[in-house]
Amino acid sequence: MNPVLLLHGALGASTQLEPLKHKLEGSGRTVYAMNFSGHAGEPFRKSFGIEIFADDVLAFLSKHNLNQVDVFGYSMGGYVAVWFALMHTERIGKIVTLGTKFDWSPESAEKEVRKLNADKILEKVPAFARILEHRHAPNDWKELLKKTGEMMTDLGNKPLLTEENLKTLHNHIVVCLGDQDDMADRSFSEQVANWLPNGVFRLLENTPHPIEKVDLDKIIGRYGL
């Protein structure tokens, strides 16, 4: 059985996935978690975005001598996982994504970028600002916010995952989405699963977007992580 690699979301960190890591280890799986560059104190690289994060994954697999892994990708981590599988198909077994936004367009990107205003976060949700500051120290969380917004704008203008390339990807991929998730579009997520030759869509009942509010047993038991 392949080891499992956990990939966090935008503005996130591997620490958010520790409860899932512990549950999977308790079921007998070997589990790894990593932080993308620019997150959780990892240095920023010269570039920033999905393709760079995929390079981070490749470097992590090489460092730990992992020939092939199954992947759980939360939110942006799911996008990275699928893109990585397109680039390095033989290194990936199964992929389970949760709350991953596949429906990128200029309009949807603009909507997400508006949420990344550091001054407004400090004014309206200072507790979240403190979380980001602590989570990503010694990096400047405001710089991370800015770079994340630029990445989203780029994805809106030119999504990396398209109908054309998804139809070439034969890995077993489970696209999970919570029924209360207000980040990703359900119909588009279903369409992505249909484009994938071995894709399947699963709707999680009573499940919002934040990973901290997800019933992890649903992911492990029902969808085969």
C-alpha positions, 0 to 999 in steps of 0.5 A: 500500500502506498504511503499517503502525502497530505497537501494543505490549502492556500494560506494553510500549513501542514499542522492543519492536517495533523488530525487527519495524519493521526487518524490515517496512521491509526489505521495503519497507513504511513503518512507524510505532510509537507508545507509549500514554499512561502508557507509555515516559515518555508522560504519563498522561492523566486516564483510562487504558484501551483507549478512551483508547489508541484516542484516542492512536492517532487523535491519532497518525494525525492528527499524522502525516497518515495517512489509513489504516494497516494495524495490527499489534497485539501482545497488548493492542495488538491489542485496541486495534486492533480497538476502534479499527477499530470506532470509526474503520473507514475509518482502518484497512485490515488488522489482524494481532493476536498474543497478544491476550487476547479472553476477558475475564471477572471470573475471567480478569481476576482471574488477570491482576491477581494478576500485577501486584503490585509488591511480589511482582515486586520480591521474586521477579523484580527484573530485571523490575522494573528493566526496567519502571522503565527502560522507563517512566521518568520515570513510576512503573512501580508506578503503571502496574501499578496502572492496568493492573490496574484496566483489566483489572478493568474489561474483566473486568466489561465487555469492550469487544469482544463478539460483537455488535459484532465481527460488524459489523466488516468489516476483514480481521483475522488473529487470530494466537496462539502454540501455547505462549501461556499468556495468551490462550485459543485456543478463544476466539480462534478464536471471535473470528475466526469472529465477524469477517466477514473474520476468520481465525485462525492458530496459530503453531507453537513460539511463546510469548507474549513478542514477543521470542521470536516468529519475526517471519518467520512474521508477515510472510511467512505472514500478509501484514503 
